[in-house]
Amino acid sequence: MQAWVIGNWKQNPATSRDVDALLNDLVTALETQVPADTALSKNRCKLMIAPSCIHLAAVSTRLKDSSVLCAAQNISEHSASTGAYTGDCSAQQVADSGATWTLLGHSERRQYHKESHHSLVKKLSHALAQNLGVVLCIGETQTQYDDKQTLEVIDTQLSVIKDLLAQQPELVSSLSEQLIIAYEPVWAIGTGKVPTVEEVSKTHEHIKQTVAEFTKTTEGTTVLYGGSVNMANADAFAADPMIDGALVGGASLKAESFLAIANAFNQANTELV
Ligand code: 13P
């Protein structure tokens, strides 16, 4: 299975200058520190960066000649193209900026922007209409985890895929190629707390089975883990065959830690080959 490590920069960094510095560190490290014959250079683990919307075009341009892809963190629910939607950024505008993917349903958007099931069905449809891949983020809160409701919560969140396909069955082939699920327990985001690898593995197995039923694919969907992934714990997550990569927040803001996490998944993948 193709491994992915995706950096969600959230509302960071503060300035364009900081963005340039981070990208320079990243690109330089990829170009110079990785010998030509290593797994990383063979692109076993795909890398993607999701900067803030204001930096999307600059980051896409800077990464154009590299192997690193660029994603938005969100797209407009109201229109795939243009319209009177102040403050929004459409799937078409994101694609035009050079990005090829978008995150959707991140818990911070569900919490602070009240992103609903209904709006996510529309956003998924808009993204695929503009040929953007989607990293759909799902995960339970601390209370739901304590109440052992993880799988129930995840099933409800995943049902956006089922509902989209009920409306637009023709999207089934796009979804099998352009959908990544990121399992991010809300209580693990930015807290330093992580579930055990065994817990994540079981949850990922459930997600893969559920999505396969919707999309009628035999090949498993890519499922990433997110929430306090860092240089120290990446190896353990990478060693589990159900964990296809990581969605990284804080540790993606330094090239060194982001690439160390990517390398953990490269090593694990190389060993599995
Ligand atoms: P942290 O890696 O900072 O916990 O953030 C995870 C996340 O929310 C990525 O989308």
Boltz pocket constraint, residues with backbone or C-beta under 6 A from the ligand:
constraints:
  - pocket:
      binder: B
      contacts: [[A, 8], [A, 106], [A, 184], [A, 188], [A, 189], [A, 190], [A, 191], [A, 226], [A, 227], [A, 228], [A, 229], [A, 247], [A, 248], [A, 249], [A, 250], [A, 251]]
      max_distance: 6.0
